[in-house]
Amino acid sequence: MSVAQRDLLTIKIEEAVKKGTECPLCWLLEKSEVRLLETFFSECIMDSWYRGKIIRSRGFCRYHFYRLLDYALNRYEKLGLALVLENLVEARFKDLKELYLASRDLLQLKSKRSLNFLINRESRDGKKAITRFLLRVRSTIEDGVQLCAVCDSMKESDKINVDTLAQMLTTNTSFLKSFEEGKGLCLPHLLKLFESLKSSSKMGLLSLAEKLISLEVKNFSRLDSELKELIRKYDYRFHDEPWKSEIDVVERTVLKLIGAYQFGSIYEKESLEI
C-alpha cells in the first residue's frame, strides 16, 4: 500500500470518528455500500468481467438484490438491472435444464426392476443416488448465496478499515486521544479490532485494550441512561417533556450491540434514500 493510499485511509477513519456515530466503522461500511450500488449502475453493468463475476455467482445475496431493485426503481435504472437479470435468468435456465435432465435420467432407467431398486427404502445404493440428486438440487439453487459481489467488496473494505484503525490507534497518540473522546465501536467491530491488534506487543495491547474497553463501558452506560430516559418519557406523567438525544436511542443501541445490518445502516441514510 502506497503512502498516498494510507493517507487517504487515515483521513477516512478520522472523518468517520468525527461524525460521532455509535460505530465509525459501520458508518464507513454504509458509505462503501452506497458507493458500490452507485458504481454498479454507472460502471459495473457495462464491465464484462464484473458481469461475468455476477453470473458465475448467480447474483447477489437477498438483501443486496433488494437494495439494487429499490435503487433501480427510485433512480430510473430498470434497464440496467434488466440487462443483468437477463444474464442471470439465462444462467438459471441452464442450471434448471441440467437438473431436469438429471431427474429424467433417474426415472428413465432401463427396467422397472432397476427403478424399484433405486427407490426402495431398503436399498443403500438407491438412497445414495436420490440423496446425491437432492444435494445437487440444493447446491445448484443455493449456488452464489455466499458469493454476493457487494458483500465480498464490503468485507474487503471493512478489513482494510479495521486494520487501518488498529494501526492508527497504536502509532498515533493524538488520534488515540480523540478516539477515546468518541463513542467507541459496535461490539462486532470491537472484536474485529482486537483480532487485528494481535500482532501488537503484549504490553501495548493490554494498555490499549484497557482504554478501548473503558470507552465501551462509558458509552454503554450512556446508552443505558438514554434508554431509561426514553422509557420514562413514555409515562403519561412526562409525555409533554421534549425529546432530546434519547429519541433514536433504540436504533443506536441495536447498532451498538450487533453492528450494521447486512452491511446496511439501520438508522442513517444520508446519500441514498431507499
Secondary structure, 3 states (H helix, E strand, C coil): CCHHHHHHHHHHHHHHHHCCCCCHHHHHHHHHHHHHHHHHHHCHHHCHHHHHHHHHCCCCCHHHHHHHHHHHHHCCCHHHHHHHHHHHHHHHHHHHHHHHHHHHHHHCCCCHHHHHHHHCCCCHHHHHHHHHHHHHHHHHHHCCCCCCHHHHHHHHHHHHHHHHHHHHHHHCHHHHHHHHCCCCCCHHHHHHHHHHHHHCCHHHHHHHHHHHHHHHHHHHHHHHHHHHHHHHHCCHHHCCCCCCHHHHHHHHHHHHHHCCECCECCCCCCCCCC
